[in-house]
């Protein structure tokens, strides 16, 4: 027969905790007795006293805020996009030597994690985009490997 266990009503992932000390209970009661205005001052005062670092604001620059972004966000967006440098690149296989087809397929398999059949079909479709949204360094590495194997790749 399986044993029946008594489960607690509420699961506490941290396990049972010891009860708070008398000092902590007394302090909590004193804080609860304070007027709301003084209670609001406790957080900033403790932060300052304990020297906690300030919370950092998360930049929403690259996020799509949708309707919440407001009219001002939509007006300033085109100017910001013109100044930014391109950070994501695509590598495109333009062509390859027929004699070096097998080497090119092996290189494509190495950095795309495709099977032999999928890599072969991809290479035969040239010109085709091999990898999208990668850094400039990674794109240059891939282009060098394809060039060494006998293919021609470009970065877009």
QUIQUIJO-V623316 format. One record per residue. N is the residue number from 1. RES is the residue in one small letter. SS is DSSP state (a for helix, b for strand, c for the rest). Layout:
# QUIQUIJO-V623316
n = [N | N]
res = [RES | RES]
ss = [SS | SS]
This chain:
# QUIQUIJO-V623316
n = [1 | 2 | 3 | 4 | 5 | 6 | 7 | 8 | 9 | 10 | 11 | 12 | 13 | 14 | 15 | 16 | 17 | 18 | 19 | 20 | 21 | 22 | 23 | 24 | 25 | 26 | 27 | 28 | 29 | 30 | 31 | 32 | 33 | 34 | 35 | 36 | 37 | 38 | 39 | 40 | 41 | 42 | 43 | 44 | 45 | 46 | 47 | 48 | 49 | 50 | 51 | 52 | 53 | 54 | 55 | 56 | 57 | 58 | 59 | 60 | 61 | 62 | 63 | 64 | 65 | 66 | 67 | 68 | 69 | 70 | 71 | 72 | 73 | 74 | 75 | 76 | 77 | 78 | 79 | 80 | 81 | 82 | 83 | 84 | 85 | 86 | 87 | 88 | 89 | 90 | 91 | 92 | 93 | 94 | 95 | 96 | 97 | 98 | 99 | 100 | 101 | 102 | 103 | 104 | 105 | 106 | 107 | 108 | 109 | 110 | 111 | 112 | 113 | 114 | 115 | 116 | 117 | 118 | 119 | 120 | 121 | 122 | 123 | 124 | 125 | 126 | 127 | 128 | 129 | 130 | 131 | 132 | 133 | 134 | 135 | 136 | 137 | 138 | 139 | 140 | 141 | 142 | 143 | 144 | 145 | 146 | 147 | 148 | 149 | 150 | 151 | 152 | 153 | 154 | 155 | 156]
res = [x | x | x | x | x | x | x | x | x | x | x | x | x | x | x | x | x | x | x | x | x | x | x | x | x | x | x | x | x | x | x | x | x | x | x | x | x | x | x | x | x | x | x | x | x | x | x | x | x | x | x | x | x | x | x | x | x | x | x | x | x | x | x | x | x | x | x | x | x | x | x | x | x | x | x | x | x | x | x | x | x | x | x | x | x | x | x | x | x | x | x | x | x | x | x | x | x | x | x | x | x | x | x | x | x | x | x | x | x | x | x | x | x | x | x | x | x | x | x | x | x | x | x | x | x | x | x | x | x | x | x | x | x | x | x | x | x | x | x | x | x | x | x | x | x | x | x | x | x | x | x | x | x | x | x | x]
ss = [c | c | c | c | c | c | c | c | c | c | c | c | c | c | c | c | c | c | c | c | c | a | a | a | a | a | a | a | a | a | a | a | a | c | c | a | a | a | a | a | a | a | a | a | a | a | a | a | a | a | c | c | c | c | c | c | c | c | c | c | c | c | c | c | c | a | a | a | a | a | a | a | a | a | a | a | a | a | a | a | a | a | a | c | c | c | c | c | b | b | b | b | b | b | b | b | c | a | a | a | a | a | a | a | a | a | a | a | a | a | a | a | c | c | c | a | a | a | a | a | a | a | a | a | c | c | c | b | b | b | b | b | b | b | c | a | a | a | a | a | a | a | a | a | a | a | a | a | a | c | b | b | b | b | b | c]
